[in-house]
Amino acid sequence: MSPETDRRTDCLADWCADAEWCGLTCALDVLDRKWSPVVVAVLLDGPRGFAAISDAVDGVSGTVLSETLDDLTDAGIVERRTVSERPHRVEYRLTAAGRDLEPAVEALREWGERHGTA
């Protein structure tokens, strides 16, 4: 079984109470952290290093951003790549599955702009 299939199976086992809602609950399982959709939106513009993501996501602590990136990496949405060993630099980029979230992230952004109360 591939890692992608493993994640899907785990999601279905953990969340799916009704076949009608499986896809929705699996998506929410991936985007359940406050900053996850925001990080995905930032990375839709292309790969970035940790500091660049942090600068783009005003208000998130380094610890929370690191945990969010780890969760998105574990879910197969973000890929972490070492760019150079000296000095050690990494960059984060969306996987194909992460790029597939673009319409959903844009729809959530538009909904929030129309209906948000903040």
N, C-alpha and C positions, 0 to 999 in steps of 0.2 A: 504494500500500500504506500502511495506517495505521501510526502508531508502535507500536500494540499488536501488529499483525501482524508488524512488523519485529522486535520483541523476541522473539516466539514463533519466528520463522524463525531468528534468531540462536541462540536456545537450542537448537533442534532440531539445527542444524548443528554446534554446539559440543559438545553433550552426548549426543545421542540415538544410541546404538549399536544399540538394539533397540526396536522399536515398543512392545513390552510395557512398557517402563520410561520412555518419553518423558516422561509427565506428572510422574513422581516426580523424574527428573533435572532437569527444567525448574524444578520447585519448589525443589529443593536449590540450583540455580544462583542463585536469588533470595535464599535464606536462608542462604547459605554463610558469611557473616561471623558471628563469635561473638555479636555483640550485635544482629544483625538481628531475630531472633524476639522479643527482649526489647523492642526499640524498637516493633515492631508491637504487642506486647501493651500497652505503655504508651499508644500512640495509639488503641487500641480504646476507651479511655475518653473520647476526644475530642481536638480540636486542642490543641497546646501549643507554646509557644515553646522555643527551644533550652535556655535555663536551666532551665525546668521539666522538660524531658526529662532533662537532665543530673542534676537533683536526684532524679528518680524512678529513674534507672539508676545506682545506687551502684556505683562501681568502674570506670567507663569514663572514659577521658581525653577531654578536649575534642576533641583531634585525631581520635581513633578514632571518637567520636560523629559528628563532622562528616563523616568519610569514609563511615560507615555510612549516614547520612542522604542523602548524595550518591548512594550506590549504590542505595538504596531508591527515591530519586527517579528515577534513570536507568531503573530497572526498572519504573517506573509503579506502584509500591506506595504511595509517599508523594508528596504534593503540597506544595511550598513556596510560601507566599503572603506577599506583603508586606502587613503590617497597617497600618503607618504609615511615612511618609517621615521625619518629624521628631518625635521621635527614630526612627531606623530600627529597625523591629521586624518580624520575620518569625514566622510560625507554620507548623507542620507538621501535616498531617492525612492520614489514610489516603484513598486513592482507593477506588473501588468494588472494584477488584482487591485492594487491601489489606484492606478489610473482609471480603472473601471468605476471607481467611486465618484468621479467628477460630476456626472449628472445629478447624483444624489446630494452631494455637497452643495452644488449650485442651487438645487431645489430647496434645500434647508436654508441656505443663505437668503434666498428670495422670500421664502415664507417668513423668516424672522424679520426681514425688512418691512414686510406688509403687516405683520401681526404682533411683532415684539412690543413689549411694554417698557423696556428698559430705557 
